[in-house]
Amino acid sequence: MAFFVNVVDFDYQNRPARRWDWLAAFGLAAGVFFLAGSLARANPLTGGNWLGGDLSQQYLSFFQYYRHVWAGATDQIGYSFANGLGGSMAGNWAYYLLSPFNLLTLLFPPERLPQVLYGIILLKIGWAAAAMSFMLRQIEPTLERAINLALALSYALMGYTVVYQMNLMWLDGVILLPLLVWAVRRLLDKGSFLPYTLLLALAVISNYYIAYMLAVFLVLYCAYMIIMSWYDWRRALRQLGRFVWGSLLGGLLSMVVVVPTLLDLLAGKGTQATPKLPLFIAGWTQTPAKLIIGSPSNGLPNVFIGTLALFAFVGYFFSTRFALREKIAGGLVAFVLGAGFVFNGINLFWHGLQLPQAYPFRFSFLVSFWLIYLAATQLTQIVYWHFESWFPPTLVAGAVLVYAFLLRHQVAGITPVRLALSGAFLLLLLLGIVLWQRRSARIWRWLVLLAVVGEVGANATLSMATLPRVSTAALARSSQTTLQWQNAVRKQADADWYRVAAVPLTPGQVNQSLEAGHASGTAAAGPSSTAVVNLYQALGLPAGNRGYAGVTGTQVSDALLGVQYTAVNDQTRTNLRTDLTAESVVYQRGAMTVRQSPNTLPVGFAVDRQAALGKLSPTDPLANQTLMMNTLTGADDEFFTSVPAARAVLTNVHREGTALVPSRKGRAATVTSNTPVTRQLPTYVIVQPAALHDSAVTINGEKVILPVESTGPIVVGLLPQNGQVNVRWTLRRKTEAQPLRIAQLRPAILHSAVTRLNAQAWRITKRSGNQLSGTITVGAGQQLMTLIPFASGWHAVVDGRAAPVRRSASAFLSVPLTAGKHRVTLRYKLPGLTWGMMLSILGLVLLLGTVIYGRHRKKSEAGTNVFEQ
C-alpha cells in the first residue's frame, strides 16, 4: 500500500538472485489462475466447463482453419470460400491468428483444442505477470520483492484479464504493455531503438486492434516521461524525436500485415457508420462498484486491481515525497484514460472510432496498468508511516465499499458475500501494517503478498463462476458431428464446387465451415463485405454489423446464393428452414440431417451483359428475390403466390394508434394468427425487424432465433403439413404493429428458371482455395456471371490473357466475354501484400542503419572523451 513502512530495499543490488523475480511472478500468477478456475469449475484440465462466449461460438473454428493451413491448405491463407460466401482472410489473421502462442495448437490433436486454448490463456496470464515484474524491477529496482510479486499478480489477474480471458487474442497486448513501457524509457534515456521498435512491431502484428490502444497510450507515456525528466527544450525535442522515429520504424516493420488488413477493413467492417451518441456514457457513475471482489461482466469497465494497488495509487497523490509536477503529470494521464469511462466520444476514440460489438471498454487494461504503475512508484518511496499516507486511502477504500453497498440493487453482481470479502481483505492489509510494521518487516511483507494472493484469487474464482460457459464435452461432440456430415457431403459432391448452409448445432455458433474448408454462406467475427451484407438483408437473411448467416431464406434465395446442401439440427428448435423437408437426404445421424437441393445455380453461368438489377425493396425480400432471378434469366416469372393472413387474436394486448402494447404486467401479452394454406407447398413468412427486437416470435412451434443480429426483415420457411401457419408474438414491450405477410412458392417455375441457367454453366475443371478454372460457352452480348462476391483481389485470365472483372447483380463478380467457348481462370491475390512486404523491408533496413549509426556514434563519443581526458 501507499503508506507502508520499510518497503524500500536498498540492498537489492547486492542480491542478484532477485533478477529472477519475473519467473516467480509467472509461476504465482499461473498457479492462482489454475486454482481459481478449478474452484469455479471453469478449468477444463480438472474436469470443469470453460468454453463460452465468442471463443466457443467463433474462435474455435478460426483455430481449426489455422491448423488446416499449417497442415498444407496454404492456398487458403489469403482467401477462403469458407469465409461466408467467400472472402479475404487478412483481417482474420491479423486480429485472431498471428499471436506466436497460437503455434502451440499445432502440437496437439484437434480434439484437444479447447484444452490447448485454455493452456495458452494460462501461459499468457503467467507471462503478463512476468512482464510486469520485469518492468517494475528495471524501473523501480528498490521495490521490495514481495511487493513486486504482489503488484505483478494484481496486474496479471486484474478484472480485465479474468472477465475477458476468452478473448485470448487481446492478452498479447496485456503482456507487451509493461515491456513497451520499459522499452520507451530505454529509448528516451539511452537512445536504444531496438527493443522498442521490435516490441511495437510485434504488438501490431499480434493484434492490430489492441496495438492501436497501446500506441495511443505510449504517446501519453512519452509525454509523461518527458515532463518527468525535463531539463530543457533541447533535451525534450531530442527525446521526442527518438520516440517518433522508433515508432515509425516499428510501424514500417509491421506493414506486411497492416496494409492487407487495412484494405480488408476498408472493404467491410472498417466502413461502418457510427450512430449519434450522447455526451455521457450511460451508467458511468457505477464504475467504482467494479473495484470490489467478484464483480461479473455487466457492461461496466473491468477495473479491479486489488486493495494494495488501489491504496498505493491514492496514497501517491497525498504523499509529500513527490513533486507537484510529478503528481500533476501522473494525474493527467489517469484523467485522460479514465475519461473514456465517462464520455462517449473518448470511449469511441479508444476503440478506433468503431463501436465495440459486446465486450465494452476494451481499453480498461490500460487504466488498471496505470493505477498499478503509480502504486509501484509510491511503494518505493514511503519509508516512514505518515498520517497523510494511510488515512486518505483508507477513506477512499471505505467510500468504495459504502458506494457499492448503496448500488447493490442497480449493479449486477454486488452481493453481501462479495462486499464482506472486500471489507475483510481491506482490514487484513491494515492489520498487517499495524501489527507487524515494527516487530518483523519480513513477516509483514509476505503477509501483504499472501493477502493479495487471497484477494485476487477470490476475485478470479467468483468472477469465473459467473461467466457464461458451455460444456467442453458437448462442444467436442458438436464439432465431431459437424466434421462427419461435412465429410459425407464432400464424398457426395465429389470434385464439384458447392456451398453448404448450416443451422448450427449450438445456437449462436457460426463459422463452422472453416473447420472443414467448404464454401459456405455464413460469416461472423471478421470484416464482412458491405455489398454482401446489403444483399443478405435484401433477400431476407439475417445480416448486420457482426456478419451474416444463411440460416433463413427461401429455395429461390438458396438458388441465387448457390446453396446446394443444407444441414439442420432437428432438436435445437431453431430450424427456420422446414420448407426443405421434402428435399432428398444425403446424411442423417442423430439430430443432424443434411439435404440436397434440386434447384441450385452453378458457381458461374452466362447471362446478358446488359442485364441490370433494379432498385431493391427495403421491406419485401420476396419481391427482391423475384427481381434478381428474373434479371439473371431475362424472364418475367412470378415465383411466389401471396396468401391472405388470418385476423390476429390479441391476448392481454391493446392498441395505441399503430402500436401494440401489453395491457397488464406479469401476464403474457401475445398476438396469435392461424392462417390456412395449401398443404405440402413451401411457405414463407416475412418477419419484420421490429417484431424480432420487441417480441419473441414462434412460427409453427419453431422459435425465431438468429445467430447474428439483423436490421432487415427475415424470411422464415416452413412446410405446413397440417395446412396451417401459426404465428405467435409474445410482446416484451410496446411494438409497432405490422401486417403479417405469407407467401407460397411455385416450385415448377423455380425449377424451370434454374434449369435454363444451368444449361449455360461455367464447367469447373480445376479449383483450389483461391482459384477456379473452367470452360464456358457464351453468346453474343453475354458475360460470365459468378456467385463469388466481388473483391479487388480477384484477377481473371481468359484464354491465357488477362481480362477485366466487374461487379454485377449488386454484389457478385462477373467477367465480360466475347461470343464463343472460353477457358476462364479466376485467381485471388491478397491486395496490398506486395506493398506491405516492401515497406517492412524498408523498415528493417532503416532499423539496422539506425542501430549501426547509434553504436558508431557512441564509440566516437567515447573515443573523444578519452582523448579529452
Secondary structure, DSSP 8 states (H G I E B T S, - for coil): -TT-TT-B-TTGGG-GGGGGHHHHHHHHHHHHHHHHHHHTT--GGGT-----HHIIIIIHHHHHHHHHHHTT-GGGSSEETTSTTSEE-HHHIIIII--GGGGGGGGS-GGGHHHHHHHHHHHHHHHHHHHHHHHHHHH-TTB-HHHHHHHHHHHHTSHHHHHTTT-GGGHHHHHHHHHHHHHHHHHHHH--HHHHHHHHHHHHHH-HHHHHHHHHHHHHHHHHHHHHT---HHHHHHHHHHHHHHHHHHHHHTHHHHHHHHHHHHTTGGG-------SB-TTGGGGGGGGSTT---SSS------HHHHHHHHHHHH-SSS-HHHHHHHHHHHHHHHGGGTBHHHHHHHTTTS--SSS--TTHHHHHHHHHHHHHHHHTT--S--HHHHHHHHHHHHHHHHHHHHTTTTSTT--HHHHHHHHHHHHHHHHHHHHHTTT-HHHHHHHHHHHHHHHHHHHHHHHHHHS----HHHHHHHHHHHHHHHHHHHHHHTT---EEEE--SSTT---THHHHT-B-S-EESS---HHHHHHHHHHT--EETTEE--SS--HHHHHHTTEEEEEEETTSS---BGGGTTSEEEEEETTEEEEE-S----SEEEEETT-------SS-HHHHHHHHHHHHH------EEEE-----EEESEEEETTEEEE-STTS--EEEEEEE--TTS-EEEEE-HHHHHHEEEEETTEE---SS--SS-EEEEE--TTSEEEEEEEESS-EE----EEEEE-HHHHHHHHHHHHTTB-EEEEEETTEEEEEEEE-TTEEEEEEEE--TTEEEEETTEEE--EEETTTEEEEE--SEEEEEEEEE--TTHHHHHHHHHHHHHHHHHHHHHHHHHHHHHHHHHHHH-
